[in-house]
Amino acid sequence: MPRRLACVAAALLVSACGLPFTSSAPAYGFITVTSGGTSLVPGSSDVPPTLDLRLHAAVAFRPEDVTATVDNRSLALAPSGADLVGSVSPMPLASAHHLNVTIAGRAEGISIDFDVIAPTAAMLAAHIDPTDGLIVDGTFADAPSQQRVASALPGATLSWTDPTHVRGTWRGTPPPAVDLSPSLPTARGSHLVAPMHLDLTGIAGGSLRRVTVPAAPAVDGVNVVAFVVNTAPSNTALALHQSVLNWVAPTGWTAQSDGTLLGTPDAAAVARAQAAHLPVWPSLENDPRDPASTSALLNAQPAVSKLIDSVIQATTGSGFAGVNLDFEGMSANDKTAFTTFVQALATALHQHGAQLTVDVVPHGLGGVNRYSAAYDVPAIGTAADLVDVMAYDQHGEGGGTPGPVAGLNWDVEQLAATLVGLRPSHTLLGIPLYARSWDNGTGESLTYPEAIAKLREAGARVEYDFGGQTPFIVSGGGSTMTFFDDADSLARKIALAHQGHLAGIAAWRLGFEDPAFWSLFG
């Protein structure tokens, strides 16, 4: 056999004759993929814009065994010790991409969809501490450059509780404002999403001034239904802001198990609304603490008929435009009976030229829950003129877990699950005007002024829930957490009504709200 052919044949077995060849790939075992030092897995959303990829295996990689592409474009990989590393030209923040890695000897490669880290959201809040004077609390979704933050707070003593939370205090005269540039670098190659300007002049004790980026969307042309209770703050809010409202729902009616209609709608609110030519839809409630009584009512036809007759007489006799039905805390076993009641009440009201709104507890992405099980939402939506999706009490008093009353991310989920089968143009988004405070796991509802009063305690600080886009106050040495909604956080919820082409919002209730809430409506 000629020498050349012999060498070619032998090369299939060993390296000989100086001819190049590639043996079979080694068993690489486990393989990890990181980007910027963090595991890169399908759905990663904080990838540095340069990718900064590293592949690591149980044994050292041979570069010729691995090929990679990003968005179908070849990615060069280079040895780094036993690993392979690669990077790309900067990709836009918040952009979506796909990584594909093929490894010799493996039937399946690595396929990862990922998002580049988004621009960094942040909140700055200023208040007067009884001990330290003017305070600025900063909260960042991703850790910012501490040096750059310090330069924006001249003369301040800064304390970082962690890389994303800072507090500034001044022994001398504070600057008139804090300004942060969108070029402020933050973790993993990101930067601030927008400029921030926080005016520090004229801040009074017991008040809060804060700014958040990205900014809340503008509120434009939204219908507003407001619930009013028989209290001075509630009626005062109605008197001052009735021009913003489209409907008024005064409370006062309570259904009894025998069909008796107990109480009357708040007379002051009714008179004020009717004088302003605002449609009045009194709220008819059950006792949510007594589901057995509600069940007895719904399952007794004579009692239901008696209640409907009483509601019709009161509605037509007082010139009410409709009725708001607010039955809560019902047993899941009463779902059919409640639906039948809604249909009968709607039919009776329509026969007399009046309308019906029904309040429903929203379902979650997991489906029906124990609070929403009694609501056949599509059937209710077909019978009623409007459905009020009560998107609040994400963290209720009985839950014991501090958190937003209605975080924006939670609202999105509740609407997505509940709007199935509803007509958006006949649906209202219920929004909370109240706060909730937890002290060692015990919750209580507060007005906005009561929530902000927590800042009068020495050492209280303002923080921000970025998922819920909701501010909160930590006080009592860390034992008390008070989540509240203000004009900024409520504007973000109202935007959901715009985005979903809903009929409007239903606010529970007047007298609890941040006074700046009304400035949203011009």
NUFI-486789 format. One record per residue (C-alpha): residue number from 1; z, y, x. Coordinates in pm, whole numbers, plus 50000, padded with zeros to 5 digits. Layout:
BEGIN
  resi      Z      Y      X
   NUM      Z      Y      X
...
***
This chain:
BEGIN
  resi      Z      Y      X
     1  50000  50000  50000
     2  49916  50344  50140
     3  50223  50529  50268
     4  50185  50819  50020
     5  50179  50592  49716
     6  50476  50400  49844
     7  50677  50721  49878
     8  50588  50830  49524
     9  50703  50499  49389
    10  51027  50509  49583
    11  51101  50860  49461
    12  51167  50718  49119
    13  51473  50548  49267
    14  51598  50755  49557
    15  51526  51079  49735
    16  51287  50980  50013
    17  50978  51083  50202
    18  51073  51449  50155
    19  50919  51455  49805
    20  51091  51660  49528
    21  51238  51482  49226
    22  51507  51530  48962
    23  51755  51257  48884
    24  51895  51214  48531
    25  52135  51484  48412
    26  52504  51421  48470
    27  52745  51363  48183
    28  52867  51719  48133
    29  53138  51623  47885
    30  53290  51917  47702
    31  53111  52251  47721
    32  53267  52586  47639
    33  53080  52910  47573
    34  53250  53245  47618
    35  53135  53603  47590
    36  53333  53873  47762
    37  53611  53619  47818
    38  53640  53524  47449
    39  53515  53201  47293
    40  53171  53240  47140
    41  53146  53037  46821
    42  52921  53054  46514
    43  53013  53368  46321
    44  53164  53555  46616
    45  53164  53925  46527
    46  53308  54091  46839
    47  53053  54001  47106
    48  53005  54265  47380
    49  52669  54441  47356
    50  52569  54296  47695
    51  52665  53943  47577
    52  52826  53854  47917
    53  52774  53483  47860
    54  52953  53207  48054
    55  52895  52833  48016
    56  53161  52595  48147
    57  53159  52214  48146
    58  53370  51925  48265
    59  53148  51902  48575
    60  52949  52164  48764
    61  52623  52268  48600
    62  52287  52217  48764
    63  52088  52532  48675
    64  51769  52332  48618
    65  51937  52137  48337
    66  52008  52438  48116
    67  51778  52682  47937
    68  51888  52956  47697
    69  51729  53206  47460
    70  51864  53500  47266
    71  51658  53582  46959
    72  51388  53351  47098
    73  51367  53547  47423
    74  51449  53370  47747
    75  51795  53439  47893
    76  51825  53399  48270
    77  52129  53197  48377
    78  52272  53206  48730
    79  52536  52988  48898
    80  52888  53128  48925
    81  53100  52864  49091
    82  53065  52558  48872
    83  52960  52768  48571
    84  52646  52943  48455
    85  52649  53310  48359
    86  52399  53546  48204
    87  52376  53885  48039
    88  52125  54088  47840
    89  52030  54451  47807
    90  52274  54630  47574
    91  52223  54534  47212
    92  52302  54775  46928
    93  52660  54768  46804
    94  52705  54565  46483
    95  52363  54398  46526
    96  52305  54028  46444
    97  52163  53777  46695
    98  52106  53409  46767
    99  52181  53216  47087
   100  52019  52881  47158
   101  52110  52666  47461
   102  51929  52344  47555
   103  52099  52103  47797
   104  51924  51813  47966
   105  52052  51477  47857
   106  52183  51607  47525
   107  51998  51539  47200
   108  52151  51847  47041
   109  52182  52184  47204
   110  52409  52474  47123
   111  52309  52706  46838
   112  52522  53013  46763
   113  52467  53305  46527
   114  52676  53604  46629
   115  52723  53975  46572
   116  52774  54240  46836
   117  53106  54418  46798
   118  53093  54706  46551
   119  53183  55066  46636
   120  53560  55109  46626
   121  53736  55232  46314
   122  54052  55437  46357
   123  54319  55639  46180
   124  54522  55939  46294
   125  54822  56052  46091
   126  55059  56345  46140
   127  55401  56414  45989
   128  55732  56576  46079
   129  56000  56340  46209
   130  56357  56465  46150
   131  56446  56389  46512
   132  56126  56422  46717
   133  55945  56692  46521
   134  55567  56670  46492
   135  55441  56312  46527
   136  55086  56184  46555
   137  55040  55813  46495
   138  54709  55658  46600
   139  54585  55315  46494
   140  54259  55170  46628
   141  54071  54860  46518
   142  53992  54790  46885
   143  54189  54904  47189
   144  54072  55248  47308
   145  54077  55398  47655
   146  54436  55515  47688
   147  54335  55776  47942
   148  54082  55929  47705
   149  54331  55927  47418
   150  54587  56103  47638
   151  54338  56376  47723
   152  54289  56443  47350
   153  54663  56494  47297
   154  54750  56750  47568
   155  55119  56788  47643
   156  55215  56485  47437
   157  55444  56206  47540
   158  55256  55891  47443
   159  55411  55557  47361
   160  55190  55254  47305
   161  55352  54979  47101
   162  55046  54766  47176
   163  54691  54840  47297
   164  54582  54958  46949
   165  54885  55164  46837
   166  54992  55493  46991
   167  55246  55762  46903
   168  55236  56114  47036
   169  55531  56354  47043
   170  55567  56701  47196
   171  55861  56869  47365
   172  55668  57193  47381
   173  55409  57347  47151
   174  55158  57093  47019
   175  54786  57171  47017
   176  54636  57308  46695
   177  54438  56988  46642
   178  54355  56646  46779
   179  53988  56575  46842
   180  53849  56237  46943
   181  53485  56200  47044
   182  53267  55913  46921
   183  53202  55844  47289
   184  53565  55730  47325
   185  53526  55382  47479
   186  53705  55093  47315
   187  53745  54721  47383
   188  53454  54486  47450
   189  53199  54759  47507
   190  53242  54938  47177
   191  53319  55303  47104
   192  53464  55512  46823
   193  53251  55500  46509
   194  53257  55878  46449
   195  53431  56194  46569
   196  53784  56253  46449
   197  53948  56591  46383
   198  54310  56614  46271
   199  54445  56963  46203
   200  54807  56992  46318
   201  54884  57337  46180
   202  55108  57403  45884
   203  55235  57048  45830
   204  55547  57060  45613
   205  55838  56820  45629
   206  55801  56527  45390
   207  55422  56552  45386
   208  55150  56345  45548
   209  54815  56449  45686
   210  54575  56179  45800
   211  54211  56118  45881
   212  54023  55790  45900
   213  53685  55689  46038
   214  53448  55579  45909
   215  53498  55845  45645
   216  53538  55753  45280
   217  53222  55789  45069
   218  53192  56082  44831
   219  53283  56025  44468
   220  53004  56143  44240
   221  52955  56106  43867
   222  53203  55827  43794
   223  53353  55780  43447
   224  53734  55783  43451
   225  53966  55614  43203
   226  54333  55701  43255
   227  54641  55527  43122
   228  54923  55760  43014
   229  55287  55667  42953
   230  55552  55874  42782
   231  55692  56046  43092
   232  55683  56407  43203
   233  55482  56335  43524
   234  55225  56131  43331
   235  55173  56392  43060
   236  55171  56674  43315
   237  54892  56501  43508
   238  54697  56465  43184
   239  54745  56833  43103
   240  54633  56948  43448
   241  54338  56714  43494
   242  54204  56626  43150
   243  53869  56782  43238
   244  53809  56495  43483
   245  53869  56222  43225
   246  53625  56051  42991
   247  53877  55843  42791
   248  54254  55842  42757
   249  54456  55524  42696
   250  54814  55616  42592
   251  55066  55333  42585
   252  55318  55268  42310
   253  55192  54981  42092
   254  55348  54637  42136
   255  55240  54328  41940
   256  55518  54109  41803
   257  55500  53733  41751
   258  55485  53774  41370
   259  55192  54017  41389
   260  55401  54329  41351
   261  55275  54634  41541
   262  55575  54793  41707
   263  55585  55152  41837
   264  55336  55435  41845
   265  55103  55569  42114
   266  55254  55851  42316
   267  55232  56140  42070
   268  55213  56414  42336
   269  54926  56242  42515
   270  54740  56177  42189
   271  54773  56538  42077
   272  54668  56676  42415
   273  54367  56444  42444
   274  54245  56505  42090
   275  54281  56880  42137
   276  54055  56846  42442
   277  53810  56630  42239
   278  53873  56332  42465
   279  53829  55987  42308
   280  54165  55816  42263
   281  54194  55439  42302
   282  54561  55348  42255
   283  54676  55048  42458
   284  54796  54745  42262
   285  55027  54533  42475
   286  55215  54207  42449
   287  55538  54125  42630
   288  55417  53962  42954
   289  55768  53837  43023
   290  55763  53625  42703
   291  55451  53405  42704
   292  55601  53186  42429
   293  55610  53482  42190
   294  55251  53570  42272
   295  55148  53208  42221
   296  55319  53201  41881
   297  55124  53510  41777
   298  54783  53394  41899
   299  54812  53052  41738
   300  54923  53172  41394
   301  54626  53301  41195
   302  54838  53493  40942
   303  55012  53676  41227
   304  54679  53757  41398
   305  54531  53887  41072
   306  54839  54099  41009
   307  54820  54251  41357
   308  54447  54327  41329
   309  54497  54491  40987
   310  54776  54708  41128
   311  54563  54812  41428
   312  54267  54900  41207
   313  54482  55109  40973
   314  54643  55297  41264
   315  54309  55348  41439
   316  54118  55480  41141
   317  54413  55680  41015
   318  54459  55863  41345
   319  54095  55910  41438
   320  54115  55692  41749
   321  53783  55609  41913
   322  53891  55260  42004
   323  54164  55031  42129
   324  54255  54905  42474
   325  54387  54548  42460
   326  54631  54468  42742
   327  54764  54116  42702
   328  54903  53972  43024
   329  55124  53683  43140
   330  54967  53442  42890
   331  54963  53065  42917
   332  54637  52901  43025
   333  54669  52688  42712
   334  54609  53000  42502
   335  54267  53077  42650
   336  54073  52975  42338
   337  54321  53141  42101
   338  54309  53467  42296
   339  53929  53466  42301
   340  53923  53413  41924
   341  54165  53704  41880
   342  53947  53931  42097
   343  53638  53841  41895
   344  53812  53903  41564
   345  53962  54235  41676
   346  53629  54355  41815
   347  53448  54266  41492
   348  53706  54449  41281
   349  53698  54760  41499
   350  53318  54768  41502
   351  53312  54750  41124
   352  53510  55076  41122
   353  53308  55252  41394
   354  53566  55198  41669
   355  53537  55013  42000
   356  53738  54773  42211
   357  53828  54756  42581
   358  53998  54440  42710
   359  54201  54433  43031
   360  54159  54112  43232
   361  54330  53980  43543
   362  54049  53908  43793
   363  53962  53566  43922
   364  53956  53504  44299
   365  53690  53348  44518
   366  53879  53022  44478
   367  53821  53039  44103
   368  54066  53075  43821
   369  54427  53139  43920
   370  54748  53114  43721
   371  54735  53483  43634
   372  54371  53477  43517
   373  54355  53134  43355
   374  54390  53265  42999
   375  54081  53488  43023
   376  53739  53353  42926
   377  53577  53647  43099
   378  53213  53594  42988
   379  53317  53543  42625
   380  53545  53847  42635
   381  53265  54052  42790
   382  53029  53953  42511
   383  53273  54051  42236
   384  53426  54368  42380
   385  53255  54700  42447
   386  53423  54735  42787
   387  53614  54501  43017
   388  53872  54651  43254
   389  53903  54432  43565
   390  54260  54503  43674
   391  54198  54481  44050
   392  54552  54537  44167
   393  54875  54361  44254
   394  54719  54172  44540
   395  55075  54176  44674
   396  55311  54189  44378
   397  55683  54251  44368
   398  55755  53886  44305
   399  55542  53764  44595
   400  55775  53876  44870
   401  55488  53929  45113
   402  55422  54292  45214
   403  55064  54406  45186
   404  54829  54639  45000
   405  54859  54673  44625
   406  54481  54629  44623
   407  54310  54607  44961
   408  53943  54695  44963
   409  53840  54356  45104
   410  54043  54187  44829
   411  53884  54410  44563
   412  53540  54306  44683
   413  53634  53939  44646
   414  53789  53986  44302
   415  53484  54168  44169
   416  53245  53912  44314
   417  53435  53633  44139
   418  53495  53811  43807
   419  53166  53991  43747
   420  52988  53659  43697
   421  52896  53661  43329
   422  52989  54027  43276
   423  52759  54320  43215
   424  52827  54564  43500
   425  52741  54863  43282
   426  53017  54752  43042
   427  53276  54684  43312
   428  53550  54912  43448
   429  53716  54872  43786
   430  54091  54903  43750
   431  54246  55100  44037
   432  54617  55146  44121
   433  54764  55493  44162
   434  55105  55356  44258
   435  55259  55240  44584
   436  55471  54937  44664
   437  55755  54913  44914
   438  55913  54599  45057
   439  56258  54589  45209
   440  56335  54253  45369
   441  56093  54080  45131
   442  56201  54255  44810
   443  55931  54473  44655
   444  55945  54773  44424
   445  55682  55005  44281
   446  55688  55371  44383
   447  55500  55689  44309
   448  55297  55847  44588
   449  55564  56116  44651
   450  55834  55847  44668
   451  55627  55651  44919
   452  55566  55953  45141
   453  55937  56035  45129
   454  55988  55733  45358
   455  55859  55959  45638
   456  56178  56164  45616
   457  56354  55877  45793
   458  56381  55913  46169
   459  56142  55682  46349
   460  55918  55609  46050
   461  55557  55556  46150
   462  55222  55547  45973
   463  54993  55250  46020
   464  54668  55124  45868
   465  54537  54797  45729
   466  54172  54799  45839
   467  54065  54506  45620
   468  54224  54656  45311
   469  54145  55013  45428
   470  54492  55104  45309
   471  54764  55308  45487
   472  55125  55201  45505
   473  55456  55330  45639
   474  55700  55129  45849
   475  56058  55255  45824
   476  56415  55133  45821
   477  56392  55019  46181
   478  56095  54801  46090
   479  56253  54629  45789
   480  56071  54836  45526
   481  55695  54844  45472
   482  55547  55075  45212
   483  55179  55039  45121
   484  55028  55324  44925
   485  54694  55454  44806
   486  54588  55813  44860
   487  54269  56007  44795
   488  54099  55852  45098
   489  54175  55488  45015
   490  54104  55535  44644
   491  53764  55688  44719
   492  53672  55366  44900
   493  53764  55162  44592
   494  53576  55394  44358
   495  53268  55343  44576
   496  53271  54978  44463
   497  53213  55097  44107
   498  52912  55297  44226
   499  52776  55011  44433
   500  52813  54763  44147
   501  52668  55004  43886
   502  52987  54969  43683
   503  53074  55179  43378
   504  53352  55355  43566
   505  53714  55319  43674
   506  54040  55269  43485
   507  54339  55427  43661
   508  54691  55287  43614
   509  54864  55520  43568
   510  54884  55899  43555
   511  55195  56045  43718
   512  55199  55801  44012
   513  54905  55944  44205
   514  54847  56137  44525
   515  54780  56495  44405
   516  54473  56500  44630
   517  54324  56220  44418
   518  54194  56481  44176
   519  54007  56665  44450
   520  53770  56366  44469
   521  53611  56474  44142
   522  53527  56830  44244
***
